[in-house]
Amino acid sequence: MGRLKELRKYVDAELARGILGELKLTDENETDIICSAIYHHDDKHVVDGQMDEVLKDADVVHHCMNDLVKEVKEKEKSRYDSICNEFGLE
């Protein structure tokens, strides 16, 4: 399963790169930033670039705030706690 997940990261990022290239909405640097964020968004325990971290945090907030009855996933707990602390939600 790990290999499939790793492959999906490449496919998702390359798909985004192709779509952004066709739409011509971003320059090459912006496209690289977006694709990096997509590629790294599931690596919640690793600190990557600034925009990568913004997407990871947004992903965790969405998962945790979308349904407040559900438990926070173990892989997202540390990041969720940091976000809550940063925004004074504790």
LUMTI-321793 format. One record per residue (C-alpha): residue number from 1; residue in three letters; y, z, x. Coordinates in Angstrom, 2 decimals. Each point is the difference from the previous one (the first is absolute). Example, Ala and Ser with C-alpha at 12.3 -4.5 7.8 and 13.67 -1.06 7.14 Angstrom:
residues 2
+-----+---------+---------+---------+---------+
! num ! residuo !      py !      pz !      px !
+-----+---------+---------+---------+---------+
!   1 !     ala !   -4.50 !    7.80 !   12.30 !
!   2 !     ser !    3.44 !   -0.66 !    1.37 !
+-----+---------+---------+---------+---------+
***
This chain:
residues 90
+-----+---------+---------+---------+---------+
! num ! residuo !      py !      pz !      px !
+-----+---------+---------+---------+---------+
!   1 !     met !    0.00 !    0.00 !    0.00 !
!   2 !     gly !    2.38 !    0.72 !    2.91 !
!   3 !     arg !   -0.13 !   -3.60 !    1.20 !
!   4 !     leu !    0.75 !   -1.34 !   -3.45 !
!   5 !     lys !    2.97 !    2.33 !   -0.33 !
!   6 !     glu !    1.30 !   -1.12 !    3.39 !
!   7 !     leu !   -0.40 !   -3.66 !   -0.96 !
!   8 !     arg !    1.87 !    0.60 !   -3.26 !
!   9 !     lys !    3.01 !    1.29 !    1.95 !
!  10 !     tyr !    0.20 !   -3.30 !    1.90 !
!  11 !     val !   -0.48 !   -2.10 !   -3.11 !
!  12 !     asp !    2.65 !    1.94 !   -1.97 !
!  13 !     ala !    2.55 !   -0.23 !    2.84 !
!  14 !     glu !   -0.70 !   -3.68 !    0.67 !
!  15 !     leu !    0.17 !   -0.79 !   -3.72 !
!  16 !     ala !    3.39 !    1.72 !   -0.15 !
!  17 !     arg !    1.10 !   -1.94 !    3.10 !
!  18 !     gly !   -0.99 !   -3.28 !   -1.65 !
!  19 !     ile !    1.75 !    0.82 !   -3.27 !
!  20 !     leu !    3.18 !    1.15 !    1.74 !
!  21 !     gly !   -0.05 !   -3.15 !    2.13 !
!  22 !     glu !   -0.30 !   -2.22 !   -3.06 !
!  23 !     leu !    2.72 !    1.82 !   -1.90 !
!  24 !     lys !    2.33 !    0.09 !    3.02 !
!  25 !     leu !    1.38 !    3.38 !   -1.12 !
!  26 !     thr !   -0.22 !    1.67 !    3.40 !
!  27 !     asp !    0.58 !   -0.90 !    3.61 !
!  28 !     glu !   -2.81 !    0.35 !    2.56 !
!  29 !     asn !    0.96 !    3.58 !    0.97 !
!  30 !     glu !    0.13 !    1.16 !   -3.62 !
!  31 !     thr !   -3.34 !   -1.65 !   -0.69 !
!  32 !     asp !   -1.52 !    1.79 !    3.01 !
!  33 !     ile !    1.34 !    3.36 !   -1.27 !
!  34 !     ile !   -1.39 !   -0.57 !   -3.50 !
!  35 !     cys !   -3.40 !   -1.15 !    1.27 !
!  36 !     ser !   -0.23 !    2.96 !    2.37 !
!  37 !     ala !    0.71 !    2.39 !   -2.88 !
!  38 !     ile !   -2.69 !   -1.67 !   -2.10 !
!  39 !     tyr !   -2.50 !    0.07 !    2.87 !
!  40 !     his !    0.57 !    3.70 !    0.79 !
!  41 !     his !    0.53 !    1.38 !   -3.52 !
!  42 !     asp !   -3.47 !    1.52 !   -0.26 !
!  43 !     asp !    0.20 !    1.82 !    3.36 !
!  44 !     lys !    1.50 !    3.16 !   -1.51 !
!  45 !     his !   -0.89 !    2.25 !    2.98 !
!  46 !     val !    1.64 !   -2.29 !    2.57 !
!  47 !     val !    3.73 !   -0.34 !    0.64 !
!  48 !     asp !    1.08 !   -3.62 !    0.37 !
!  49 !     gly !    3.38 !   -1.77 !   -0.26 !
!  50 !     gln !    2.81 !    1.21 !   -2.23 !
!  51 !     met !   -0.60 !   -2.48 !   -2.80 !
!  52 !     asp !   -3.77 !    0.55 !    0.25 !
!  53 !     glu !    0.68 !    3.69 !   -0.64 !
!  54 !     val !    2.28 !   -0.75 !   -2.95 !
!  55 !     leu !   -2.76 !   -2.00 !   -1.69 !
!  56 !     lys !   -2.63 !    2.68 !    0.75 !
!  57 !     asp !    2.24 !    2.70 !   -1.47 !
!  58 !     ala !    0.76 !   -2.12 !   -3.07 !
!  59 !     asp !   -3.72 !   -0.63 !   -0.45 !
!  60 !     val !   -0.77 !    3.74 !    0.15 !
!  61 !     val !    2.85 !    0.87 !   -2.37 !
!  62 !     his !   -1.26 !   -2.62 !   -2.45 !
!  63 !     his !   -3.58 !    1.27 !    0.16 !
!  64 !     cys !    0.97 !    3.67 !   -0.32 !
!  65 !     met !    2.89 !   -0.21 !   -2.45 !
!  66 !     asn !   -1.48 !   -2.64 !   -2.28 !
!  67 !     asp !   -2.52 !    2.47 !   -1.44 !
!  68 !     leu !    0.93 !    3.62 !    0.71 !
!  69 !     val !   -3.31 !    1.25 !   -1.44 !
!  70 !     lys !   -2.06 !   -1.63 !    2.77 !
!  71 !     glu !   -0.67 !    1.80 !    3.27 !
!  72 !     val !    1.73 !   -1.39 !    3.08 !
!  73 !     lys !   -2.50 !   -1.99 !    2.06 !
!  74 !     glu !   -1.05 !    1.73 !    3.21 !
!  75 !     lys !    1.10 !   -2.96 !    2.13 !
!  76 !     glu !    3.49 !    0.21 !   -1.56 !
!  77 !     lys !    0.40 !    3.80 !   -0.13 !
!  78 !     ser !    1.81 !    0.47 !    3.31 !
!  79 !     arg !    2.43 !   -2.83 !   -0.65 !
!  80 !     tyr !    0.58 !    1.15 !   -3.60 !
!  81 !     asp !    0.76 !    3.55 !    1.17 !
!  82 !     ser !    2.48 !   -1.36 !    2.57 !
!  83 !     ile !    1.74 !   -2.13 !   -2.63 !
!  84 !     cys !    0.26 !    2.95 !   -2.40 !
!  85 !     asn !    1.39 !    2.17 !    2.79 !
!  86 !     glu !    2.52 !   -2.66 !    1.03 !
!  87 !     phe !    1.31 !   -0.33 !   -3.57 !
!  88 !     gly !   -0.19 !    3.72 !   -0.80 !
!  89 !     leu !   -2.69 !   -0.44 !   -2.67 !
!  90 !     glu !   -2.11 !    2.97 !    1.04 !
+-----+---------+---------+---------+---------+
***
